Amino acid sequence: MNTHPSRRAFVIRAAGISAAIASGVSLSACGGSDPEPEFLYGVASGDPLADRVILWTHAQFPFLSDAVNLRYEVAQDASFSTVVSQGTVRASADTGYTAKVDATGLSAGTVYYYRFVYGNTRSPVGVTRTLPATASSLKLAVMSCSNYPAGYFNVYGEVASSDAECVIHLGDYIYEYAADGYASGTAASMGRTSKPANELLSLSDYRARHAQYKSDPDSKNLHAKLPFICIWDDHEIANDAYKDGAENHSPATEGTWAARKAAALQAYHEWMPIRTGSDKAKIYRSFNFGGLASLHMLDTRLIGREAQIDIAALAGLKGADARNTALAAFSSPTRQLLGTEQLQWLQGQMAASTATWQVLGQQVLMGRMEFPASVLAALNTSDTSTEAQAAGQKAVTDYLTAKGTPANLRTPTQAALMDTAQNPKLGYNLDAWDGYIVARETLLGTAAQLNKRLVVLAGDTHNAWHSDLTLMGLANPALAGVKVGEEFATSSVSSPGLEEYLVTLTPAQIKGIFEGVVDDLNWMDASRRGYLKMTFTATEAKGEWFFVDTITSRSYTASLGHTARWAV
């Protein structure tokens, strides 16, 4: 048996002790030879309500498998002279030594301090807050796609020093790839090689990866400062997941999808400060911010999503039969992204809510990112030749020229480019709502019918976006183009974006193409990592996109990159 802690474990413990000392917490030892638990991953809070909040930690005796029985304390002050809620919670091998409890009996709109205690040993102190009973303003930090090997979590550091009241994490909190997989090119030089080294398949795999992400100092600091409201996306399980499988899952070599998903969801509920019900697969839920905003967190990934459609088949690149099959699925009136049960729940929540703003916290872009076939066919990212680049640029220029020419002055060629029967439009990313057009139309139609102010938050793409949300008019052509709401989409914490795929184009060119070609797109950023701060008042929803200048060094600068307002 190894009786000496590893160097990595020592570093993590030292970081935890330093954080505790910085927060003024005593770490005095118990007397005698009784073992003391270690709180290697700090503390976290989440899913706040007006009278309660989830508290989380990880506690384990060094080199022992015994369970750790903890006391949690919630106080109105940092010195814990006025404890308002306390109780016991257990960290054991059954939960990977994580401990999670719903601290009740709290007052609305109040900042609290919390900690976990074992004898004379105390965890770092965390700060959290409950939801307000009434609110005139609200500030949310919106993030997604925090990829450990891709770079440092400098964005977490920025959010920790912001004036946000709560963190909304829209998924891809961890990534499942092997150590030599996606976005790992500079991981070794930064000391951020993924652990375990293999792709995640088992419960122990997912637990170990969550632990590594929680060991990050910026992650620990942010979790200790603000409550999180989280939803998963695909990488918490496997890339491009849907309810029955994933692009990055092979049953022949990796076992059943059901077993892998069950392991991933178990670890997620263990390691995240989320309120866990009887069914771990059902995590859509609502939060009422004092009548100002109702936040509905949606699962667009696992519970109801049907398999993605192959864009090459839909575009006719795999033959007529494949195109007809893809087209039938694409336009099916029953094609699901949320699933019937979740959609009905959301419709009920929106109908019952009297909040000024209806806010959807979900993963993938809802805005219509539609490109004409002439442009999609020419922008071949696998061909980096000079000829291919020229052809792609010409297709874009030709389309934008035709778009900017009055209809009565267009040449026959230009008229054909603008004729959607001859040059149809198609969303470039069918993993997003563009691949589920009837489902999107149904949801937007509900918001329009209920006359709700709709704001949609999104992540997933690793780039920042601001779009109008409009109806396609599938059921009623007279409604085509009617604006229903606006979408504010955050960049990634560290995962690379379009600039890593459209390598033949500069970020400025990518931005110009998207903003010029996509009708509903108001603004996008094509190259920077950051987060979105949403501020709500009775008359305005404001999005501010903040960016860091690097994720490959812990020394960085941050700046405000763009502001968008929707005043109604």
Secondary structure, DSSP 8 states (H G I E B T S, - for coil): ---S--HHHHHHHHHHHHHHHHTT------STT----B-TT-EEEE---SS-EEEEEE-B-TT----EEEEEEEESSTT-SSEEEEEEEEE-GGGTTEEEEEE-S--TT-EEEEEEEETTEE---EEEE---SS-SEEEEEEE----GGG---HHHHHHHTS--SEEEE-S-SS----TTSTT-TTHHHHT---SSSS---SHHHHHHHHHHHHHSHHHHHHHHHS-EEE---STTT-TTEETTEETT--HHHH--HHHHHHHHHHHHHHHS-----S-TT---EEEEETTTEEEEE---SSSS------HHHHTTTT-HHHHHHHHHHHT-TT--SS-HHHHHHHHHHHHH---SEEEEE-SS--S--EEEHHHHHH--TT--SHHHHHHHHHHHHHHHHHHHS-GGG--HHHHHHH-TTTS-EEES-TTSGGG-HHHHHHHHHHHHHHT--EEEEE-SSSSEEEEEEE---SS-GGGTT-EEEEEEE---SS---GGGT-TTS-HHHHHHHHHHH-TTEEEEESS-EEEEEEEEESSEEEEEEEEES-SSSS---EEEEEEEEEE-
